[in-house]
Amino acid sequence: MAVNMASVARGEDTAPEPKRTTVRRKRRRTWHIHIALSIICAISCAPVVYAILVSTQNNAQMINFDLTLGESFFANLSTVWNDRNLGNYMINSAIMAVIIAVGKSITGLLAGLAFVYFRFPGRWIVFFFVLITLMMPTEISILALFEVTYDLGISGSMAGLTIPFLASATAAFLFRQHFANLPANLSEAAQLDGANPLQFLSRVLVPLSWNVLGALVVIEFLYGWNMYLWPLLTVSNRDNQVVQVGLATLQQSGEGQMYGPLMLGALIASIPPILVFLALQRPFMRGFAMTRDK
């Protein structure tokens, strides 16, 4: 006992030997897992590291497969930011992505509320047709959408870019499944308190749905940010164009194809989605865990 007290006084580890042996055995059993994960991470990060290197190089260095930092970073940045006006494209894409994400979240909440808490004839038939739209790619209806926006006089504007995509079958499905797993007595208690459906949605359902809402916002923001075909077809004014179409113009810079500005533009364009994901990472992961458990 005196030895143990002395060890404690000296700050030495007094953990039992069997416990130390168990920890060592676990480390020995998992060392190959750590090595495999390190290799996978290195392989996954290699394209990003190479893109960073190319973004600082000129064509000659890139063609020679030079794996060192080049001296053309500021020249490439001037081409991307000043000559090709990538900053304006990113602002347009950010506005479009935020409007689409917010709009789809609102319509998804309303659709989930209707499918779970309202009783009307043909509810399951309507929900079935909503699910069918998940199997239909956007390209199928893009010509019809173009005709509608052109007839309404909003083609090429921010309204024309966002209004056709404010409804989402994915959002309706996620919120319908989430609301269906909430206690049924919530709506009864809200009715006894005199709350109308919108008050029930805003004061009860939304506070219980932050995780699903955060996951949906991340998904729909990325969907709007990466949109390419629809802006390419509808937007004719260069000032109203979005970042994905703007990146395509970086393939030709100066007298030929320039890879440095293209890589640098792609890296800069990836920053806003990364920031959105980092800001909503916790509700994003919790939201997907909840939908997986259901």
C-alpha positions in Angstrom: 0.0 0.0 0.0 2.9 2.3 0.8 4.4 1.6 -2.6 1.1 2.5 -4.3 0.8 5.7 -2.4 4.3 6.6 -3.3 3.6 6.0 -6.9 0.6 8.2 -6.8 2.5 10.9 -5.1 5.1 10.8 -7.9 2.4 10.9 -10.5 3.1 7.5 -12.0 0.6 5.4 -13.8 -1.0 2.9 -11.4 -3.2 1.1 -14.0 -3.3 -2.7 -13.4 -1.0 -4.7 -15.6 -3.8 -6.8 -17.2 -5.5 -3.6 -18.4 -2.3 -2.4 -20.0 -1.9 -5.8 -21.7 -5.5 -5.6 -23.1 -4.7 -2.1 -24.6 -1.5 -3.4 -26.2 -3.3 -6.3 -27.7 -6.0 -4.1 -29.2 -3.3 -1.9 -30.7 -1.6 -4.9 -32.2 -4.8 -6.1 -33.7 -5.7 -2.8 -35.3 -2.4 -1.6 -36.6 -3.1 -2.9 -40.1 -6.5 -1.1 -40.1 -4.7 2.2 -39.4 -2.2 1.6 -42.2 -5.0 0.8 -44.6 -7.0 3.9 -43.7 -3.9 6.1 -44.0 -3.3 4.7 -47.5 -6.9 5.3 -48.5 -6.7 8.9 -47.2 -3.5 9.5 -49.1 -5.1 8.2 -52.3 -8.2 10.3 -51.8 -6.2 13.5 -51.2 -3.7 13.0 -54.0 -6.0 14.5 -56.8 -6.6 17.6 -54.6 -2.9 18.0 -53.9 -2.1 17.6 -57.6 -4.8 20.2 -58.5 -3.2 22.7 -56.0 0.2 22.1 -57.7 -1.2 22.6 -61.2 -3.0 25.8 -60.2 0.3 27.4 -59.5 2.0 26.2 -62.8 2.0 27.1 -66.4 1.4 24.7 -69.3 5.0 23.7 -69.7 5.3 22.6 -66.1 2.0 20.8 -66.1 2.9 18.9 -69.3 6.3 17.9 -67.9 4.4 16.5 -64.8 6.4 18.8 -62.4 5.3 18.0 -58.9 6.5 21.2 -57.4 4.9 24.6 -56.8 5.1 26.8 -59.9 5.5 30.6 -60.3 2.3 31.3 -62.2 -0.2 31.4 -59.3 -0.8 35.2 -59.4 -1.1 35.1 -63.2 -3.6 32.3 -63.0 -5.5 34.1 -60.3 -5.6 37.3 -62.4 -7.0 35.3 -65.3 -9.6 33.6 -63.2 -10.7 36.5 -61.0 -10.3 39.5 -63.3 -10.3 38.4 -66.9 -13.0 35.7 -66.5 -14.9 37.4 -63.6 -15.3 34.2 -61.6 -16.3 36.2 -58.5 -19.5 37.4 -60.1 -20.3 33.9 -61.3 -19.9 32.6 -57.7 -22.2 35.3 -56.3 -24.9 34.3 -58.8 -24.4 30.7 -58.0 -24.6 31.4 -54.2 -27.8 33.3 -54.6 -29.3 30.6 -56.8 -28.2 27.8 -54.5 -29.5 29.6 -51.3 -32.9 30.3 -53.0 -33.2 26.7 -54.2 -32.2 25.2 -50.8 -34.6 27.5 -48.8 -37.4 27.0 -51.3 -37.1 23.2 -51.4 -36.9 23.1 -47.6 -40.2 25.1 -47.2 -42.1 23.1 -49.8 -40.7 19.9 -48.4 -41.9 20.8 -44.9 -45.4 21.7 -46.2 -45.6 18.5 -48.2 -44.6 16.4 -45.2 -47.2 18.1 -43.1 -49.9 17.5 -45.7 -49.0 13.8 -46.2 -48.8 12.9 -42.5 -51.3 15.1 -40.7 -54.0 15.8 -43.3 -56.6 13.3 -44.4 -57.8 13.8 -48.0 -58.9 11.4 -50.7 -56.1 10.1 -52.9 -53.4 11.0 -50.5 -51.4 7.8 -51.1 -51.9 8.2 -54.9 -50.4 11.7 -54.7 -47.5 10.5 -52.6 -46.9 7.7 -55.1 -46.7 10.1 -58.0 -44.3 12.3 -55.9 -42.0 9.2 -55.5 -42.2 8.5 -59.2 -40.6 11.9 -59.9 -37.5 10.7 -58.0 -36.9 8.3 -60.9 -37.2 11.0 -63.6 -34.0 13.0 -64.4 -34.3 16.7 -64.9 -33.2 16.4 -68.5 -36.6 14.8 -69.4 -38.6 18.0 -68.5 -36.0 20.6 -69.3 -37.5 21.5 -72.7 -41.0 21.9 -71.2 -39.5 24.0 -68.3 -37.7 26.2 -70.9 -41.0 26.9 -72.8 -42.8 27.7 -69.6 -40.2 30.2 -68.3 -39.9 31.7 -71.8 -43.7 32.2 -72.0 -43.7 33.8 -68.6 -40.8 36.2 -69.6 -38.5 35.0 -66.8 -36.1 33.0 -68.9 -32.5 33.9 -68.2 -33.2 35.7 -64.9 -32.7 34.6 -61.4 -36.4 33.8 -61.1 -36.1 31.6 -64.2 -33.1 29.8 -62.7 -34.8 29.1 -59.4 -38.6 28.9 -59.6 -38.7 25.6 -61.6 -36.6 23.9 -58.9 -38.3 25.1 -55.7 -40.2 21.8 -55.2 -38.4 18.6 -54.4 -39.6 15.0 -54.2 -36.6 14.2 -52.0 -37.5 16.9 -49.5 -41.2 15.7 -49.4 -40.1 12.1 -48.9 -37.6 12.9 -46.1 -40.0 15.1 -44.1 -42.9 12.7 -44.7 -40.8 9.8 -43.2 -39.6 12.0 -40.4 -43.0 13.3 -39.4 -44.5 9.8 -39.6 -42.1 8.7 -36.9 -42.9 11.4 -34.4 -45.4 10.8 -31.7 -49.0 11.0 -33.0 -50.3 12.8 -29.9 -48.3 15.9 -30.9 -50.9 17.0 -33.3 -53.7 16.3 -30.8 -52.0 18.3 -28.1 -51.5 21.2 -30.6 -55.2 21.1 -31.6 -56.2 21.2 -27.9 -54.0 24.3 -27.4 -55.8 25.9 -30.4 -52.8 25.9 -32.8 -53.5 26.0 -36.5 -51.5 23.8 -38.9 -48.9 26.4 -39.7 -48.4 27.2 -36.0 -48.1 23.5 -35.3 -45.5 23.2 -38.1 -43.4 26.3 -37.0 -43.6 25.8 -33.2 -43.6 22.0 -32.9 -42.4 20.2 -36.0 -39.6 22.5 -37.2 -37.8 22.5 -33.8 -37.9 18.7 -33.9 -36.6 18.6 -37.4 -33.4 20.7 -37.3 -31.2 17.7 -38.1 -33.2 16.6 -41.1 -33.5 20.2 -42.3 -29.7 20.7 -42.0 -29.0 17.6 -44.0 -31.5 18.7 -46.7 -30.1 22.2 -46.9 -26.6 20.8 -47.5 -27.9 18.5 -50.3 -30.0 21.1 -52.0 -27.3 23.8 -51.8 -24.8 21.4 -53.5 -27.5 20.6 -56.1 -28.0 24.3 -56.9 -24.3 25.1 -56.8 -23.4 22.4 -59.2 -26.2 23.1 -61.7 -24.8 23.4 -65.2 -27.2 22.4 -68.0 -30.2 24.6 -67.1 -28.2 27.8 -66.7 -26.3 27.0 -69.9 -29.5 26.7 -71.9 -31.4 29.6 -70.4 -28.9 32.3 -69.5 -27.6 34.4 -72.4 -26.3 37.4 -70.5 -22.8 36.8 -69.3 -23.3 38.9 -66.1 -26.1 36.5 -65.0 -24.2 33.3 -65.6 -23.3 30.9 -62.8 -20.0 29.4 -61.7 -20.2 26.0 -63.3 -20.7 27.5 -66.8 -18.0 30.1 -66.0 -15.5 27.3 -65.2 -16.1 25.8 -68.7 -14.9 29.1 -70.2 -11.6 28.7 -68.4 -10.6 25.8 -70.6 -9.7 28.4 -73.3 -7.5 31.2 -72.0 -5.2 33.2 -74.1 -3.8 31.4 -77.1 -4.8 27.8 -76.1 -6.0 25.5 -73.4 -4.7 26.6 -70.0 -4.8 24.1 -67.2 -3.5 26.3 -64.4 -6.5 28.7 -64.4 -8.9 25.9 -64.8 -7.6 24.0 -61.8 -7.4 27.2 -59.7 -11.0 28.2 -60.7 -12.2 24.7 -59.7 -10.4 25.0 -56.3 -11.9 28.4 -55.6 -15.4 27.3 -56.7 -15.2 24.4 -54.2 -14.7 26.7 -51.2 -18.4 27.7 -50.7 -19.8 24.2 -50.7 -17.1 23.1 -48.2 -17.9 26.0 -45.9 -21.6 25.1 -46.0 -20.9 21.5 -45.2 -18.6 22.4 -42.3 -21.2 24.8 -40.9 -23.9 22.2 -41.1 -21.8 19.1 -40.6 -23.3 18.1 -37.2 -27.0 18.3 -38.3 -26.1 16.8 -41.6 -24.6 13.6 -40.0 -27.4 13.4 -37.4 -30.0 13.8 -40.1 -28.7 11.0 -42.1 -28.3 8.8 -39.0 -32.0 9.5 -38.2 -33.2 8.6 -41.8 -31.0 5.5 -41.7 -32.5 4.3 -38.4 -36.0 4.8 -39.8 
